[in-house]
Amino acid sequence: MGCGYGTLGVVIQKLNPSCSVVSVDVNPRAVELTGINSQQNGLDLNAFVSDGFESVEGTFDHIVSNPPIRAGKKVIYKMFEDAYMHLNEGGLFTIVIRKQQGAESAVKKLNEIFNNCEVIDRDKGYWILQSSKLTG
């Protein structure tokens, strides 16, 4: 979600070749660059333009994002809520966010939505957060 020029999607696909990767971004140029980077790495990612989850169909086992923090909390918190709705039971939502750009408030919001949020790692001001859609 918010694929940029495709780094996360390409790395995920390279490390998990049997996994199907869908990459979306609101910016058509970002989607174009994701496609180019995918091809240059011998991959076939499904990349398309979508404003958040607006054009995304189906549910997923894992959603990964480096959310567009500068878009504001209203936008990214909606993205968090929509991610919950697009996850399969037991699915994971993983984000990377800078501490200075709201990591602590993101933890609180993810706890509200998912009833869980784990700080997977912290390094040089960046936090990796993960929530799971609990079953039952």
N, C-alpha and C positions, 0 to 999 in steps of 0.2 A: 504494500500500500504506500503510494508515493515513491515510485521506483527511481526517480531521478534518472541518471544515465545507465542504470541497471546493475550497479555493483552487487548489491545484496542478492538479487535474483540470479545473477550469473554465478556467484560463489556458491549459493545454495544448490543450484542445479549441478555444478561441477562436483561438489562434495556428496551429492545425493542423486546420482544419475537416474535412478528408478522413480524419482519424485517428479510430479508434474508441477511446474511453476507458472503462476499467473502473476503478471506485473502490471500495475496500473498507475497512472499519474494524470493529474488535471492538465498538464502541459504537453501538447502534442509533440514538441521537439524532444522532450524527455523520453517519450515513448519511442520516437524514431531512433534516438541514440541507444536506448535499451535494445531495440531490434538489431542495430548494427553491432553492438558489443556482444550480443547473443550469437550472431552469425560468426563473428571473428573468433569466438571461442568454441565453434562447432556445436552450438546448442540451438534448440528450437523453442524458445520461451514464447508463451502466449502473452503479448503486451498490447494494451489498448488504453485509450483515453477514457477516464472516468473521474468525475468530481466526487472524491471519496468513494463510497460504495454504490453511488447512484446507478451505474451501468453494470455492476457486478452481480452475476447470478450464481446461485448455488451456495454450498457451504464448504468449509475447508478444515483440514486437520491442524493447520498451523498458519497463522497470519503474522507477518513480520513487517515492521515499519520503523522508519526514522521520520517521525511525524514533523509536519511543517510548523514548527513552534511559532514562527513569526506570524502565522495566520491567526493566532490567538486561541485562547482556551475554548471558546465557543466552538470553533471549528475542530480542534483536535479532540475535545471531549466527545463531540458527536461521532468522530471517527472511532473512538474507543467503544462507544455504545453500539455503533454499527458493526464493529468487529465482533462483539459478543453475539450479535444476531446472525453473523455469517460463519460462526464456528460450529463444527460438529461437537457433540457431547464428548468431553474429555480433550477437546482441542486446546491449543496453546496460542496465546497472543503475546508476542515478544516485541519490545520497542527499545530503541536506544535514544537517550535524551540527556542533555547536559544538566548538571546540577543547577547551574546558574540560570537555566531557562525553564525551571519548574519541575525538576525530577521529584522533589518531595511532594508537591501538590499532585503530580501525576500518580504517585503511589497511592495517595488518599483516594483519588477518583477511581483508579482501577480497583481498589478494595471495595468501593461502593458498588461498582458495576458487577464485578466477578466474585466478590466476597473473598478474594485472595489476591496477593501480589507479592512476588519474591524479587528481591534485588539479587540478580544472578552474578553481577560483577560491577565493580567501580574502578575506573582508571582514568587519571588525568582529567577529572571533572565530568567524565561521561559515565552514565549509569545504564546498565542493561536490566530492564524490568520484564518480568514474565508473569502472566496470569493464565489460569486454566478455567475452562468452562466445565464446572463440576457436573458429574452425572447424578441423576436421581434427584 
